[in-house]
Amino acid sequence: MRSIRVKITAVTIAAILTSLLAFIGIGFVTISEENDKTSVEKLNLLSQNAQKTVDVRLNSLKRSVDVVADLAEDSLAIMDLAQFGGADRKARTPEQAKQLDEYMTKYCEEIRRAFGSIAHHSDGIATYYFCISPDIGTSEHGFFYSKVGKTDFEEQPKLIADKLNPADSNCNWYFSPIRQGKACWVGPYNAHFLGELLTLSYVAPIYKDNILIGVLGMDTLFYSVRSPVHSLRVYDTGFACLMDDKGRILYHPRLKSGTKVEEVSPNLNPVLFRRENNGSELIRYDMAGQRRQVSFTTLTNGLKLVVAAPVDEIFSSWQKLKRSILLSAIAILAVFTVVTLLIVGAITKPLLRLTSASQKLAAGDYNAELDYEGNDEVGILTQSFRQMRDHLKLYISDLNSRAFSDALTGVKNKGAFDISAGRLNDAIHHSNESGLEFAVVMFDCNNLKKINDEFGHEQGDIYLRTATRVICQTFAHSPVFRLGGDEFVAVLQREDYRDREKLLRVFDRKAEEINAAAKNPWEKVDIAKGMAEFRPGIDTDLDQVMRRADEQMYENKRHGKLAVVGSIPNYDAIEQ
């Protein structure tokens, strides 16, 4: 027969559970709807911020061309084509053709000076040019300046309109503004005059009395637009990409250029991307078994900037909130259970032990014993606290892992190295003269400051991550640490220690392969390194080994060598 205390306790706990479940259910539904709305706003904000960054460059180029186009048309105000035989090239006399060319030469010089002044004070501009219509110029064709692969603008062979093919889409920089009769964006396209580099152009037709005088414009490399999109951080594994209004991908960090959105997922309709932006609409799709969410906006030149992220990452804070609510519910349940048991006088030994353990957890002792397995309220409560203790252990372990990792490169940081060095010094002090074997390789990334100063810190970060990747791939079985700015160290033990000299040769070969394929300084691997081995009975701590490695590294740095100076065995024999 059940006692009245059991009945009261059962009814009280049932009422508490019912209230909590109703509260949690209503709260989850309400918060989930609000989170859907918030997730759209967050992704929209990311895409809009990235749009502003890219549009700054595009608008600068557009304004520059518009200013020069206005100047070019104003400068033609006093020109009378009739005195040169009109717009019909064949109707001009040789003398009129000569006079028109002389006039256009002076005119082009005026436009060139204005264009050059503006181009030198604008960021991201790769070229500027003026291509004279073949109906106007006989020997005068305009001008063309480029700074691609150069430190400043240099004059290039002129762009001759007679040689352009209207059927060639890569010549649309000339024919598109003529067809539309106004300034317009063209591209991206592979520019013949820039060695087939992917290019964006803003071009304007210049008219006098409805007669085409020529086309002037400026170009920026697609890379300058792609770069800020590539570097945009979208949660943990999300990404940003560029598309045209037909839903064709122009840049994606993982997919091939030219891929259509319907090929990515049947949930994505290219019609969606014909709008200016997604507004408040929630767009989600499935890919590779993962649910993702998308937002997009339109750049000045009409391209679509799209950001996407896994739904799980977008709602990670919501998941934490759910756990907090559940833990709070469990805590509330625990409190009311204890209160109820106190009221009915059911204070027992297991409950006292649980109270003691919870106090240890609150004080930070996560080894508190929670071994009560009774099939009652106290047992359920004990199990809940045991789960909470285990979750806290995992959470703290994760925090420790993050605290000792370098945020930029992903390798271990200086704090992790200090701990490892302490353990290694203890091993040195307690080892016999031949029981411990290890070597230290010091690395110093050359020219980091120069890359940061000349190309920007984003390129400097790429340079460091490339260096880190080569180091980690080569010394795959050894811990690698970033000691600061451009300094790294690898501690070689076991198989890496036995193969240390062969690995140094492998490292050099990898660096040479990367450098041979690199197009930019920040894509190269330019690292000075030095290796020193622990000498049992001579070295008393790790610092002595590191000093020798450091000296070897700087010796190599002075000689400009990748390989370690000294006697190198036959690597071919080792590799065999």
C-alpha positions as CSV (number, residue, x, y, z in Angstrom):
1,M,0.0,0.0,0.0
2,R,1.4,3.4,-1.0
3,S,1.7,6.0,1.7
4,I,0.1,9.4,1.5
5,R,3.6,10.9,1.3
6,V,4.3,8.9,-1.9
7,K,1.0,10.0,-3.4
8,I,1.6,13.7,-2.5
9,T,5.1,13.5,-3.9
10,A,3.9,11.8,-7.1
11,V,1.1,14.4,-7.7
12,T,3.4,17.3,-7.0
13,I,6.1,16.1,-9.3
14,A,3.5,15.3,-12.0
15,A,2.2,18.8,-11.8
16,I,5.7,20.3,-12.0
17,L,6.6,18.1,-15.0
18,T,3.4,19.0,-16.8
19,S,4.0,22.7,-16.3
20,L,7.6,22.5,-17.4
21,L,6.8,20.5,-20.5
22,A,4.0,22.9,-21.5
23,F,6.3,25.9,-20.9
24,I,9.2,24.2,-22.8
25,G,6.9,23.2,-25.7
26,I,5.4,26.7,-26.1
27,G,8.8,28.3,-25.7
28,F,10.4,26.1,-28.2
29,V,7.8,26.7,-30.9
30,T,7.8,30.5,-30.3
31,I,11.6,30.7,-30.2
32,S,12.0,28.5,-33.3
33,E,9.7,30.8,-35.4
34,E,11.6,33.8,-34.1
35,N,14.9,32.2,-34.9
36,D,13.9,31.5,-38.5
37,K,13.2,35.2,-38.9
38,T,16.5,36.2,-37.2
39,S,18.5,33.7,-39.3
40,V,17.3,35.4,-42.5
41,E,18.2,38.8,-41.1
42,K,21.7,37.6,-40.0
43,L,22.5,36.1,-43.4
44,N,21.1,39.2,-45.2
45,L,23.3,41.4,-43.0
46,L,26.4,39.3,-44.0
47,S,25.6,39.5,-47.7
48,Q,24.8,43.3,-47.5
49,N,28.1,44.0,-45.6
50,A,30.0,42.1,-48.2
51,Q,28.1,43.9,-51.0
52,K,29.1,47.3,-49.6
53,T,32.8,46.2,-49.5
54,V,32.7,45.1,-53.2
55,D,30.6,48.0,-54.4
56,V,33.1,50.5,-53.0
57,R,35.6,49.3,-55.6
58,L,33.0,49.0,-58.4
59,N,31.4,52.4,-57.7
60,S,34.8,54.0,-57.6
61,L,35.5,52.6,-61.1
62,K,32.1,53.6,-62.4
63,R,32.4,57.2,-61.1
64,S,35.8,57.5,-62.7
65,V,34.5,56.5,-66.1
66,D,31.4,58.7,-65.8
67,V,33.6,61.7,-64.9
68,V,35.9,61.2,-67.9
69,A,32.9,60.4,-70.2
70,D,31.3,63.7,-69.2
71,L,34.6,65.5,-69.9
72,A,35.0,63.7,-73.2
73,E,31.6,64.7,-74.4
74,D,32.0,68.3,-73.2
75,S,35.3,68.6,-75.0
76,L,33.5,67.8,-78.3
77,A,31.0,70.7,-77.9
78,I,32.9,72.9,-80.3
79,M,33.8,70.2,-82.7
80,D,32.1,70.4,-86.1
81,L,32.3,67.1,-88.0
82,A,31.0,68.7,-91.1
83,Q,34.3,70.5,-91.7
84,F,36.0,67.1,-91.7
85,G,33.7,65.6,-94.2
86,G,31.1,64.3,-91.7
87,A,30.8,60.8,-90.3
88,D,31.2,59.0,-93.6
89,R,34.9,57.9,-93.7
90,K,34.8,57.2,-97.4
91,A,33.5,60.6,-98.2
92,R,36.4,62.5,-96.6
93,T,39.2,63.9,-98.7
94,P,42.8,62.9,-97.7
95,E,43.2,66.4,-96.4
96,Q,40.0,66.2,-94.3
97,A,41.1,62.8,-92.9
98,K,44.5,64.2,-92.0
99,Q,42.9,67.2,-90.2
100,L,40.5,65.0,-88.4
101,D,43.3,62.7,-87.2
102,E,45.2,65.7,-86.0
103,Y,42.2,67.0,-84.1
104,M,41.5,63.6,-82.6
105,T,45.2,63.3,-81.5
106,K,44.9,66.5,-79.5
107,Y,41.5,65.4,-78.2
108,C,42.8,62.0,-77.1
109,E,45.8,63.6,-75.3
110,E,43.4,65.7,-73.3
111,I,41.3,62.7,-72.3
112,R,44.4,60.6,-71.6
113,R,45.7,63.2,-69.1
114,A,42.3,63.4,-67.3
115,F,41.9,59.6,-67.3
116,G,45.5,59.0,-66.0
117,S,45.0,61.5,-63.2
118,I,41.8,59.8,-62.0
119,A,43.2,56.2,-62.5
120,H,46.2,56.9,-60.3
121,H,43.9,58.0,-57.4
122,S,41.4,55.1,-57.7
123,D,41.8,51.7,-56.1
124,G,41.5,48.4,-57.9
125,I,41.7,49.7,-61.4
126,A,43.8,47.5,-63.8
127,T,43.4,49.4,-67.1
128,Y,42.0,52.5,-68.7
129,Y,41.5,53.1,-72.4
130,F,39.8,55.0,-75.2
131,C,39.1,53.2,-78.5
132,I,38.3,55.5,-81.4
133,S,35.5,54.5,-83.8
134,P,36.9,53.3,-87.2
135,D,34.5,55.8,-88.8
136,I,36.3,58.7,-87.1
137,G,40.0,57.8,-86.8
138,T,42.2,56.9,-89.7
139,S,45.6,56.8,-88.0
140,E,44.5,57.9,-84.5
141,H,43.0,55.0,-82.6
142,G,43.1,56.3,-79.0
143,F,45.2,54.9,-76.1
144,F,45.4,52.0,-73.7
145,Y,47.2,51.8,-70.3
146,S,47.6,48.8,-68.0
147,K,49.2,48.1,-64.7
148,V,48.6,44.3,-64.7
149,G,51.9,42.7,-63.6
150,K,53.4,46.2,-63.1
151,T,53.8,48.6,-60.3
152,D,52.2,51.5,-62.2
153,F,50.3,52.2,-65.4
154,E,52.2,51.7,-68.6
155,E,51.1,52.5,-72.1
156,Q,50.2,49.4,-74.2
157,P,49.5,48.8,-77.9
158,K,46.3,50.6,-78.8
159,L,43.0,48.8,-79.1
160,I,42.0,49.1,-82.8
161,A,38.2,48.9,-83.4
162,D,38.6,47.6,-87.0
163,K,40.2,44.5,-85.6
164,L,37.4,43.7,-83.1
165,N,34.9,40.9,-83.9
166,P,31.3,41.7,-82.9
167,A,30.6,38.0,-82.7
168,D,33.3,37.5,-80.1
169,S,31.7,37.8,-76.6
170,N,35.1,38.8,-75.3
171,C,34.9,42.0,-77.4
172,N,31.6,43.0,-75.8
173,W,33.5,45.7,-73.8
174,Y,33.4,47.7,-77.1
175,F,30.1,46.6,-78.7
176,S,27.8,46.3,-75.6
177,P,27.8,50.1,-74.8
178,I,27.3,50.8,-78.6
179,R,24.3,48.4,-78.8
180,Q,22.8,49.8,-75.6
181,G,23.7,53.4,-76.4
182,K,24.8,54.1,-72.9
183,A,27.5,53.3,-70.3
184,C,27.2,49.7,-69.0
185,W,29.0,46.9,-67.1
186,V,30.5,44.1,-69.1
187,G,31.8,40.8,-67.8
188,P,33.3,38.9,-66.3
189,Y,35.0,37.8,-69.5
190,N,38.5,36.7,-70.6
191,A,40.1,39.8,-71.9
192,H,42.3,39.2,-75.0
193,F,44.2,42.4,-74.3
194,L,45.1,41.2,-70.7
195,G,46.3,37.7,-71.5
196,E,42.9,36.1,-71.1
197,L,42.6,37.2,-67.4
198,L,39.1,37.2,-66.1
199,T,38.0,40.9,-66.2
200,L,35.1,43.2,-65.3
201,S,34.7,46.4,-67.4
202,Y,32.7,49.6,-67.1
203,V,32.6,51.3,-70.5
204,A,30.8,54.3,-72.0
205,P,30.2,55.3,-75.6
206,I,31.1,58.8,-76.6
207,Y,28.8,60.5,-79.1
208,K,28.9,63.8,-81.0
209,D,25.5,64.7,-82.7
210,N,24.5,61.0,-82.4
211,I,27.7,60.0,-84.2
212,L,29.9,57.5,-82.3
213,I,33.3,58.9,-81.6
214,G,34.7,56.0,-79.6
215,V,34.4,53.9,-76.4
216,L,36.2,54.6,-73.2
217,G,36.4,52.5,-70.1
218,M,38.2,51.1,-67.2
219,D,38.8,47.4,-66.1
220,T,39.2,45.7,-62.8
221,L,40.4,42.1,-62.5
222,F,37.7,39.7,-61.4
223,Y,40.0,38.7,-58.6
224,S,39.6,42.1,-56.9
225,V,35.9,41.5,-56.7
226,R,36.3,37.8,-55.8
227,S,38.8,38.4,-53.1
228,P,36.6,40.0,-50.4
229,V,33.9,37.5,-51.2
230,H,36.4,34.6,-50.7
231,S,37.6,36.0,-47.4
232,L,34.0,36.5,-46.0
233,R,33.5,34.3,-42.9
234,V,30.1,32.8,-42.8
235,Y,29.7,31.0,-39.5
236,D,32.1,28.0,-39.3
237,T,31.8,26.1,-42.7
238,G,29.5,28.5,-44.6
239,F,30.7,30.3,-47.7
240,A,30.0,33.3,-50.1
241,C,29.9,33.0,-53.9
242,L,29.2,35.1,-57.0
243,M,26.5,34.4,-59.6
244,D,24.9,36.0,-62.5
245,D,21.2,36.8,-62.7
246,K,20.6,33.5,-64.6
247,G,21.7,31.4,-61.7
248,R,25.1,30.5,-63.1
249,I,27.9,30.4,-60.6
250,L,30.9,32.6,-61.5
251,Y,32.9,32.0,-58.3
252,H,32.5,29.4,-55.6
253,P,35.1,28.2,-53.1
254,R,34.3,24.6,-53.8
255,L,32.3,24.3,-57.1
256,K,33.4,24.8,-60.6
257,S,32.7,28.1,-62.4
258,G,29.8,27.8,-64.7
259,T,27.8,25.4,-62.5
260,K,24.1,26.2,-62.5
261,V,22.2,26.4,-59.2
262,E,19.7,23.7,-60.2
263,E,22.7,21.4,-60.6
264,V,23.6,22.2,-57.0
265,S,20.2,21.3,-55.6
266,P,16.7,20.8,-57.0
267,N,15.5,23.0,-54.2
268,L,17.2,26.0,-55.8
269,N,15.3,27.8,-58.6
270,P,17.3,30.2,-60.8
271,V,14.2,32.4,-61.1
272,L,14.8,33.3,-57.4
273,F,18.0,35.1,-58.2
274,R,16.5,37.4,-60.8
275,R,15.3,39.6,-58.0
276,E,17.3,42.3,-56.3
277,N,17.6,40.3,-53.1
278,N,15.8,37.6,-51.1
279,G,14.2,40.2,-48.8
280,S,12.6,38.4,-45.8
281,E,12.1,35.1,-47.7
282,L,13.6,32.0,-46.0
283,I,15.4,30.0,-48.7
284,R,16.8,26.6,-47.8
285,Y,18.1,23.6,-49.8
286,D,19.7,20.2,-49.2
287,M,23.1,19.2,-50.4
288,A,25.2,16.2,-49.6
289,G,22.8,15.3,-46.8
290,Q,23.1,18.7,-45.2
291,R,20.4,21.4,-44.8
292,R,21.6,24.9,-45.8
293,Q,20.2,28.4,-45.8
294,V,20.8,31.1,-48.5
295,S,20.6,34.9,-48.7
296,F,21.6,37.0,-51.7
297,T,21.9,40.6,-52.8
298,T,22.8,42.4,-56.1
299,L,26.1,44.2,-56.7
300,T,26.4,47.5,-58.6
301,N,27.4,45.6,-61.8
302,G,24.4,43.2,-61.6
303,L,26.2,40.2,-60.2
304,K,24.6,38.3,-57.3
305,L,26.5,38.0,-54.1
306,V,25.2,34.8,-52.3
307,V,26.0,33.6,-48.8
308,A,25.1,30.2,-47.5
309,A,25.6,28.3,-44.2
310,P,24.5,25.0,-42.7
311,V,21.3,25.4,-40.7
312,D,22.9,23.6,-37.8
313,E,25.6,26.3,-37.5
314,I,23.0,29.1,-37.9
315,F,21.0,27.6,-35.0
316,S,24.0,26.6,-32.8
317,S,23.1,29.4,-30.4
318,W,19.5,28.1,-30.4
319,Q,20.8,24.6,-29.6
320,K,22.7,26.0,-26.7
321,L,19.6,27.9,-25.6
322,K,17.6,24.7,-25.8
323,R,20.1,22.9,-23.6
324,S,20.1,25.7,-21.2
325,I,16.3,25.6,-21.0
326,L,16.4,21.8,-20.5
327,L,19.1,22.1,-17.9
328,S,17.1,24.8,-16.2
329,A,14.0,22.6,-16.3
330,I,16.0,19.8,-14.8
331,A,17.3,22.1,-12.1
332,I,13.8,23.4,-11.3
333,L,12.6,19.8,-11.2
334,A,15.4,19.0,-8.8
335,V,14.7,21.9,-6.6
336,F,11.0,21.2,-6.3
337,T,11.7,17.5,-5.8
338,V,14.0,18.3,-2.9
339,V,11.5,20.8,-1.5
340,T,8.7,18.3,-1.8
341,L,10.8,15.6,-0.1
342,L,11.7,18.0,2.7
343,I,8.0,18.9,3.2
344,V,7.0,15.2,3.5
345,G,10.1,14.4,5.6
346,A,11.7,12.1,3.0
347,I,15.2,13.2,3.5
348,T,17.4,10.1,3.0
349,K,21.0,9.2,2.8
350,P,21.1,9.0,-1.0
351,L,19.7,12.5,-1.2
352,L,22.3,13.8,1.2
353,R,25.0,12.2,-0.9
354,L,23.5,13.8,-4.0
355,T,23.5,17.2,-2.3
356,S,27.1,16.8,-1.3
357,A,28.1,15.9,-4.9
358,S,26.2,18.8,-6.3
359,Q,28.1,21.2,-4.0
360,K,31.4,19.8,-5.3
361,L,30.2,20.3,-8.8
362,A,29.3,23.9,-8.1
363,A,32.8,24.4,-6.5
364,G,34.4,23.1,-9.7
365,D,35.2,19.5,-8.6
366,Y,34.0,17.5,-11.6
367,N,35.2,14.2,-10.1
368,A,32.4,14.2,-7.6
369,E,31.0,10.7,-6.9
370,L,27.5,10.2,-8.3
371,D,27.1,6.5,-7.9
372,Y,23.5,6.2,-6.6
373,E,21.6,4.0,-9.0
374,G,18.2,3.8,-7.2
375,N,15.1,3.5,-9.3
376,D,13.4,6.5,-7.7
377,E,13.3,10.2,-7.7
378,V,16.7,10.5,-6.2
379,G,18.1,8.1,-8.7
380,I,16.7,10.1,-11.6
381,L,18.1,13.3,-10.1
382,T,21.5,11.6,-9.6
383,Q,21.5,10.5,-13.2
384,S,20.7,14.1,-14.4
385,F,23.6,15.5,-12.3
386,R,25.9,12.8,-13.7
387,Q,25.0,13.8,-17.2
388,M,25.5,17.5,-16.3
389,R,28.9,16.6,-14.8
390,D,30.0,14.7,-17.9
391,H,28.8,17.5,-20.2
392,L,30.7,20.0,-18.1
393,K,33.8,17.9,-18.4
394,L,33.5,17.7,-22.1
395,Y,32.8,21.5,-22.4
396,I,35.8,22.4,-20.3
397,S,38.0,20.0,-22.3
398,D,36.8,21.7,-25.5
399,L,37.6,25.1,-24.0
400,N,41.1,23.9,-23.1
401,S,41.6,22.7,-26.7
402,R,40.5,26.1,-28.1
403,A,42.8,28.0,-25.6
404,F,45.9,26.2,-26.9
405,S,45.3,26.5,-30.7
406,D,46.4,29.3,-33.0
407,A,43.3,30.9,-34.5
408,L,44.9,31.8,-37.8
409,T,46.8,28.6,-38.7
410,G,45.1,25.9,-36.6
411,V,48.4,24.6,-35.1
412,K,49.2,24.7,-31.4
413,N,50.1,28.1,-29.9
414,K,52.8,29.4,-27.6
415,G,50.8,28.4,-24.5
416,A,50.6,24.8,-25.7
417,F,54.3,24.9,-26.5
418,D,55.2,26.1,-23.0
419,I,53.3,23.1,-21.5
420,S,54.9,20.7,-24.0
421,A,58.4,22.2,-23.2
422,G,57.8,21.7,-19.5
423,R,57.0,18.0,-20.0
424,L,60.0,17.6,-22.3
425,N,62.3,19.2,-19.8
426,D,61.0,16.8,-17.1
427,A,61.7,13.9,-19.4
428,I,65.3,15.2,-20.0
429,H,65.9,15.6,-16.2
430,H,64.6,12.0,-15.5
431,S,66.1,10.2,-18.5
432,N,69.4,8.3,-18.7
433,E,72.1,9.4,-21.2
434,S,70.7,7.4,-24.1
435,G,67.0,6.9,-23.3
436,L,65.5,10.1,-24.9
437,E,65.7,11.0,-28.6
438,F,64.2,14.0,-30.2
439,A,65.1,16.9,-32.5
440,V,63.8,20.5,-32.9
441,V,63.2,22.2,-36.2
442,M,62.9,26.0,-36.1
443,F,61.1,27.8,-39.0
444,D,61.1,31.5,-39.9
445,C,58.8,32.8,-42.7
446,N,60.8,35.3,-44.7
447,N,59.3,38.5,-46.0
448,L,56.1,38.4,-44.0
449,K,56.3,42.1,-43.2
450,K,57.0,43.0,-46.8
451,I,54.0,41.0,-48.0
452,N,51.8,42.6,-45.3
453,D,53.0,46.1,-46.2
454,E,52.8,45.7,-50.0
455,F,49.8,43.4,-50.5
456,G,47.8,43.6,-47.2
457,H,47.4,41.4,-44.2
458,E,44.9,39.1,-45.9
459,Q,47.7,38.0,-48.3
460,G,50.0,37.8,-45.3
461,D,47.5,35.4,-43.6
462,I,47.4,33.3,-46.8
463,Y,51.2,33.2,-46.8
464,L,51.3,32.0,-43.2
465,R,48.6,29.4,-43.7
466,T,50.4,28.0,-46.8
467,A,53.7,27.8,-44.8
468,T,51.8,26.0,-42.0
469,R,50.2,23.5,-44.4
470,V,53.6,22.5,-45.9
471,I,55.2,22.2,-42.4
472,C,52.3,20.0,-41.1
473,Q,52.1,17.9,-44.2
474,T,55.8,17.1,-44.0
475,F,56.1,16.5,-40.3
476,A,52.8,14.8,-40.0
477,H,53.6,12.8,-36.9
478,S,55.1,15.7,-34.9
479,P,53.5,18.5,-32.9
480,V,53.9,21.9,-34.7
481,F,53.7,25.1,-32.7
482,R,53.4,28.8,-33.8
483,L,55.6,30.7,-31.3
484,G,54.7,34.1,-32.7
485,G,54.2,36.2,-35.9
486,D,56.3,34.3,-38.4
487,E,58.1,31.7,-36.2
488,F,57.2,28.0,-36.0
489,V,58.8,25.0,-34.3
490,A,58.3,21.3,-34.8
491,V,59.4,18.7,-32.2
492,L,60.5,15.5,-33.9
493,Q,60.2,12.2,-32.1
494,R,59.9,8.5,-33.0
495,E,59.5,7.9,-36.8
496,D,59.8,11.6,-37.7
497,Y,63.0,11.7,-35.6
498,R,64.4,8.7,-37.4
499,D,63.5,10.1,-40.8
500,R,64.4,13.7,-39.9
501,E,67.0,14.3,-42.6
502,K,64.8,12.7,-45.3
503,L,61.8,14.9,-44.2
504,L,63.9,18.0,-44.5
505,R,64.6,17.1,-48.1
506,V,60.8,16.3,-48.6
507,F,60.0,19.8,-47.1
508,D,62.4,21.5,-49.6
509,R,60.9,19.6,-52.5
510,K,57.3,20.5,-51.5
511,A,58.4,24.2,-51.1
512,E,60.0,24.2,-54.5
513,E,56.9,22.7,-56.2
514,I,54.7,25.3,-54.6
515,N,57.0,28.1,-55.5
516,A,57.2,27.0,-59.1
517,A,53.4,27.1,-59.4
518,A,52.9,30.3,-57.4
519,K,51.9,33.4,-59.3
520,N,52.0,35.8,-56.4
521,P,54.6,36.4,-53.6
522,W,52.1,35.4,-50.8
523,E,51.4,32.1,-52.5
524,K,55.1,31.0,-52.1
525,V,56.8,29.1,-49.3
526,D,59.9,31.1,-48.4
527,I,61.0,29.7,-45.0
528,A,64.4,29.6,-43.3
529,K,64.8,26.6,-41.0
530,G,67.3,25.0,-38.8
531,M,67.4,21.7,-37.0
532,A,69.2,20.6,-33.8
533,E,69.2,17.2,-32.1
534,F,69.1,16.5,-28.4
535,R,72.5,15.4,-27.1
536,P,72.1,13.1,-24.1
537,G,74.5,14.0,-21.3
538,I,75.3,17.4,-22.8
539,D,72.0,19.2,-23.1
540,T,70.3,19.9,-19.8
541,D,67.1,21.4,-21.1
542,L,65.1,22.1,-24.2
543,D,66.3,25.7,-24.5
544,Q,69.9,24.5,-25.4
545,V,68.6,22.4,-28.3
546,M,66.3,25.3,-29.5
547,R,69.2,27.8,-29.4
548,R,71.3,25.6,-31.7
549,A,68.3,25.1,-34.0
550,D,67.8,28.9,-34.0
551,E,71.4,29.6,-34.8
552,Q,71.3,27.1,-37.6
553,M,68.1,28.7,-38.9
554,Y,69.6,32.2,-39.0
555,E,72.8,30.9,-40.6
556,N,70.6,29.4,-43.4
557,K,68.6,32.7,-43.5
558,R,71.9,34.6,-44.1
559,H,72.9,32.2,-46.9
560,G,69.3,32.3,-48.4
561,K,69.1,28.5,-48.3
562,L,66.0,26.3,-47.8
563,A,68.0,23.2,-46.9
564,V,69.9,22.7,-43.6
565,V,73.6,23.6,-43.9
566,G,75.8,20.6,-43.0
567,S,76.5,17.1,-44.1
568,I,73.4,15.5,-45.7
569,P,73.3,11.7,-46.2
570,N,72.2,9.9,-49.4
571,Y,68.5,10.6,-49.4
572,D,67.8,8.4,-52.3
573,A,69.2,5.5,-50.4
574,I,67.1,6.4,-47.3
575,E,63.9,6.7,-49.3
576,Q,64.5,3.3,-50.9
